[in-house]
Amino acid sequence: MRNSITAVILAAACLIPAVSRADSDESYTAEYRVCMDRCDGSTFGILDCINKELEVQDRLLNKYYKAAMGALSEKGREKLREAQRSWIKMRDADSAAIYDRNEGGSIAHIISGGHILSLTAERAQFLKQLTEE
């Protein structure tokens, strides 16, 4: 049983860089890709890359949210504000469920952090599209 758990953890650890970049790789910065390629595979290294990119993506998300709010009617702003609040709740609940499913620990931080990054980058791109004509 212990060997099975170890094998699953090792397999997941090998997939983490790919999982955390998979869905919106084109949305991530070149610095993030370099960081993930060069990190030593340690929890600290991976989380450092994720957290730095999350700061970038969060700034983009806020920039595009403000731009979208400025481009919408009052009714549209109300709808977007409501949608954004719902999205934040969903993102946080998803992350908590992932963390719980992985029973805490190093792997849970990496998987839930990668998930938050992926969702944030995806949301930033969605908001950016709202500002484009």
C-alpha positions as CSV (number, residue, x, y, z in Angstrom):
1,M,0.0,0.0,0.0
2,R,2.8,2.4,0.9
3,N,4.6,1.7,-2.4
4,S,1.4,2.5,-4.3
5,I,1.0,5.8,-2.6
6,T,4.6,6.7,-3.2
7,A,4.3,5.8,-6.9
8,V,1.2,8.0,-7.2
9,I,2.9,10.9,-5.5
10,L,6.0,10.6,-7.7
11,A,3.9,10.4,-10.9
12,A,2.0,13.5,-9.9
13,A,5.2,15.3,-9.1
14,C,6.5,14.6,-12.6
15,L,3.3,15.9,-14.2
16,I,3.0,19.1,-12.1
17,P,5.0,21.4,-14.5
18,A,2.9,20.2,-17.4
19,V,-0.4,20.3,-15.5
20,S,0.1,23.8,-14.2
21,R,0.9,25.1,-17.7
22,A,-1.3,22.9,-19.8
23,D,-4.5,24.9,-20.4
24,S,-3.3,28.4,-21.0
25,D,0.4,28.1,-21.7
26,E,0.2,30.8,-24.4
27,S,-1.1,33.2,-21.7
28,Y,1.8,32.7,-19.4
29,T,4.9,34.8,-19.6
30,A,8.2,33.6,-21.0
31,E,9.7,34.2,-17.6
32,Y,7.4,31.6,-16.1
33,R,8.2,29.0,-18.7
34,V,11.9,29.6,-18.1
35,C,11.4,29.5,-14.4
36,M,9.6,26.1,-14.6
37,D,12.2,24.7,-17.0
38,R,15.0,25.7,-14.7
39,C,13.5,25.1,-11.3
40,D,15.0,22.2,-9.4
41,G,11.8,20.3,-9.1
42,S,11.6,21.1,-5.4
43,T,8.3,22.2,-3.9
44,F,9.9,25.6,-3.1
45,G,11.1,26.0,-6.7
46,I,7.8,25.1,-8.3
47,L,5.8,27.2,-5.9
48,D,8.1,30.2,-6.4
49,C,7.5,30.0,-10.1
50,I,3.8,29.6,-9.7
51,N,3.6,32.5,-7.2
52,K,5.6,34.9,-9.4
53,E,3.5,34.2,-12.4
54,L,0.3,34.4,-10.3
55,E,1.3,38.0,-9.4
56,V,1.7,38.8,-13.1
57,Q,-1.6,37.2,-14.1
58,D,-3.4,38.8,-11.2
59,R,-2.2,42.2,-12.3
60,L,-3.4,41.5,-15.9
61,L,-6.7,40.3,-14.6
62,N,-7.2,43.5,-12.6
63,K,-6.1,45.6,-15.6
64,Y,-8.6,43.9,-17.9
65,Y,-11.4,43.9,-15.4
66,K,-11.1,47.7,-14.9
67,A,-11.0,48.2,-18.7
68,A,-14.0,46.0,-19.2
69,M,-15.9,47.8,-16.4
70,G,-15.1,51.1,-18.2
71,A,-16.5,49.8,-21.5
72,L,-19.8,48.5,-20.2
73,S,-23.1,50.1,-19.5
74,E,-24.3,50.3,-15.8
75,K,-26.3,47.1,-16.2
76,G,-23.3,45.4,-17.9
77,R,-21.0,46.5,-15.0
78,E,-23.4,45.1,-12.5
79,K,-23.5,41.8,-14.3
80,L,-19.7,41.7,-14.7
81,R,-19.2,42.6,-11.0
82,E,-21.6,39.8,-10.0
83,A,-19.8,37.3,-12.4
84,Q,-16.4,38.3,-11.0
85,R,-17.5,37.8,-7.4
86,S,-18.9,34.4,-8.4
87,W,-15.7,33.5,-10.2
88,I,-13.6,34.3,-7.2
89,K,-15.8,32.1,-5.0
90,M,-15.6,29.3,-7.5
91,R,-11.8,29.6,-7.8
92,D,-11.3,29.6,-4.1
93,A,-13.7,26.7,-3.5
94,D,-12.0,24.7,-6.3
95,S,-8.6,25.3,-4.7
96,A,-9.8,24.3,-1.3
97,A,-11.3,21.1,-2.7
98,I,-8.1,20.2,-4.5
99,Y,-6.1,20.9,-1.4
100,D,-8.4,18.8,0.7
101,R,-8.4,16.0,-1.9
102,N,-4.7,15.8,-1.8
103,E,-4.7,15.8,2.0
104,G,-2.6,18.9,2.4
105,G,1.2,18.6,2.2
106,S,3.6,19.7,-0.5
107,I,1.8,18.2,-3.5
108,A,-1.5,19.9,-2.5
109,H,0.1,23.3,-2.5
110,I,1.6,22.7,-5.9
111,I,-1.5,21.3,-7.5
112,S,-3.9,23.9,-6.0
113,G,-1.5,26.7,-6.8
114,G,-1.2,25.6,-10.4
115,H,-4.9,25.4,-10.6
116,I,-5.4,28.9,-9.3
117,L,-2.8,30.1,-11.8
118,S,-4.5,28.4,-14.7
119,L,-7.9,29.8,-13.7
120,T,-6.5,33.3,-13.2
121,A,-4.7,33.3,-16.6
122,E,-7.8,32.0,-18.3
123,R,-10.0,34.7,-16.6
124,A,-7.6,37.4,-17.5
125,Q,-7.8,36.4,-21.2
126,F,-11.6,36.3,-21.0
127,L,-11.7,39.8,-19.5
128,K,-9.2,41.0,-22.1
129,Q,-11.6,39.7,-24.9
130,L,-14.4,41.8,-23.4
131,T,-12.3,44.9,-24.0
132,E,-11.4,44.1,-27.6
133,E,-13.6,45.2,-30.5
